[in-house]
């Protein structure tokens, strides 16, 4: 059975994911976004890059935004980190987050996978971009994006 965006919306506990994002961002100045795309043809990576720009992840002050981009209809996802965080953690970290997501998704544990990925990202962001209550503002929405792919 093909997983649609609509079905994933019914399955995912969006409140838990949003809470995980808020908790992660409480220990870091970094930003985490989750986007679930409709079925489309073309490159998932290119669509993720467009979403990265559309959602403003690319505009974070320290270039420390991260996007988890899920395309349920194609059983694909990608994790993109902006240049500031990527320079600190390297590709190996993103691969480990993707492996964690993949393991949960294979078992149908979509909420658990997203929450765990957000936790891992938050932990790593906190090391390199710690939270500073005097200057940190929430630069991006903590809601899951279900916007269109363009």
C-alpha positions as CSV (number, residue, x, y, z in Angstrom):
1,X,0.0,0.0,0.0
2,X,1.3,3.4,-0.9
3,X,1.5,5.9,2.0
4,X,-0.1,9.2,1.1
5,X,0.4,12.5,2.7
6,X,-3.2,12.5,3.9
7,X,-2.7,9.1,5.6
8,X,0.6,10.1,7.1
9,X,-1.2,13.2,8.5
10,X,-3.7,11.0,10.2
11,X,-0.9,8.6,11.5
12,X,1.6,11.2,12.8
13,X,1.1,12.6,16.2
14,X,1.8,16.2,15.1
15,X,1.6,17.5,18.7
16,X,4.4,15.1,19.8
17,X,6.6,16.1,16.8
18,X,5.9,19.8,17.4
19,X,6.8,19.3,21.1
20,X,10.0,17.6,20.2
21,X,10.9,20.5,17.9
22,X,10.2,23.0,20.7
23,X,12.2,21.0,23.2
24,X,15.2,20.7,20.8
25,X,15.1,24.4,20.1
26,X,15.0,25.2,23.8
27,X,18.6,23.9,24.1
28,X,20.0,25.4,20.9
29,X,19.8,28.6,18.8
30,X,19.4,26.3,15.8
31,X,16.1,25.6,14.0
32,X,14.5,22.4,13.0
33,X,11.6,22.0,10.5
34,X,9.7,19.0,9.3
35,X,7.9,19.1,5.9
36,X,5.7,16.4,4.4
37,X,5.3,16.7,0.7
38,X,2.6,15.4,-1.7
39,X,3.4,12.8,-4.3
40,X,5.3,14.4,-7.1
41,X,7.8,13.3,-9.8
42,X,11.3,14.5,-10.0
43,X,14.2,14.8,-7.7
44,X,13.4,14.5,-3.9
45,X,16.6,16.3,-3.2
46,X,15.8,19.2,-5.5
47,X,12.3,19.5,-4.0
48,X,13.8,19.5,-0.5
49,X,16.2,22.3,-1.5
50,X,13.2,24.3,-2.8
51,X,11.3,23.7,0.5
52,X,14.4,24.7,2.4
53,X,14.2,28.1,0.7
54,X,10.4,28.3,0.7
55,X,10.2,27.7,4.5
56,X,13.0,30.1,5.3
57,X,15.4,27.5,6.7
58,X,18.1,29.0,4.6
59,X,17.6,32.4,6.4
60,X,18.5,31.4,9.9
61,X,20.9,33.8,11.6
62,X,23.8,31.4,12.0
63,X,22.9,29.1,9.1
64,X,22.0,26.4,11.5
65,X,18.6,25.4,10.3
66,X,17.8,21.7,9.5
67,X,14.9,20.4,7.4
68,X,13.5,16.9,7.5
69,X,11.7,16.5,4.2
70,X,9.4,13.5,3.8
71,X,7.7,12.3,0.6
72,X,5.5,9.4,1.9
73,X,4.0,8.6,-1.5
74,X,7.5,7.7,-2.8
75,X,8.8,6.3,0.5
76,X,11.6,8.8,0.5
77,X,13.0,11.4,2.7
78,X,16.0,13.6,3.1
79,X,17.6,15.6,5.9
80,X,19.2,18.9,4.9
81,X,21.4,21.0,7.2
82,X,22.4,24.5,6.4
83,X,26.1,25.4,5.9
84,X,26.7,26.5,9.5
85,X,25.7,23.2,11.1
86,X,26.9,21.0,8.2
87,X,30.4,22.5,8.5
88,X,30.4,21.4,12.2
89,X,28.9,17.9,11.9
90,X,29.7,16.6,8.4
91,X,27.8,14.1,6.2
92,X,28.4,11.3,8.6
93,X,26.0,12.9,11.1
94,X,23.2,13.4,8.5
95,X,23.7,9.8,7.5
96,X,23.2,8.6,11.1
97,X,20.0,10.7,11.4
98,X,18.7,9.2,8.1
99,X,19.5,5.7,9.3
100,X,17.5,6.3,12.5
101,X,14.6,7.7,10.6
102,X,14.7,4.8,8.1
103,X,14.7,2.2,10.9
104,X,11.6,3.7,12.5
105,X,9.8,4.3,9.2
106,X,10.4,0.6,8.1
107,X,8.5,-0.4,11.2
108,X,5.7,2.0,10.6
109,X,6.8,4.2,13.6
110,X,6.5,7.5,11.8
111,X,6.0,9.7,14.9
112,X,8.7,7.9,16.9
113,X,11.1,8.3,13.9
114,X,10.5,12.0,13.5
115,X,10.7,12.6,17.2
116,X,14.0,10.7,17.6
117,X,15.5,12.4,14.5
118,X,14.6,15.8,16.0
119,X,16.1,14.8,19.3
120,X,19.4,13.8,17.7
121,X,19.5,17.0,15.6
122,X,18.7,19.1,18.7
123,X,21.5,17.4,20.7
124,X,24.1,18.0,18.1
125,X,22.9,21.6,17.5
126,X,23.1,22.3,21.2
127,X,26.8,21.3,21.2
128,X,27.7,23.7,18.4
129,X,25.0,26.4,18.7
130,X,23.9,26.5,22.4
131,X,20.7,28.3,23.4
132,X,21.2,31.9,24.6
133,X,18.1,33.2,26.4
134,X,19.2,36.8,26.0
135,X,19.3,36.7,22.2
136,X,17.6,33.6,20.9
137,X,14.2,33.9,19.1
138,X,12.2,31.2,17.4
139,X,13.0,32.0,13.8
140,X,10.8,29.3,12.2
141,X,7.5,27.7,12.9
142,X,7.5,24.5,15.0
143,X,4.5,23.1,13.1
144,X,4.9,20.4,10.5
145,X,4.7,21.8,7.0
146,X,2.2,20.2,4.7
147,X,2.7,22.8,2.0
148,X,2.8,22.1,-1.7
149,X,5.9,21.2,-3.8
150,X,6.6,23.7,-6.5
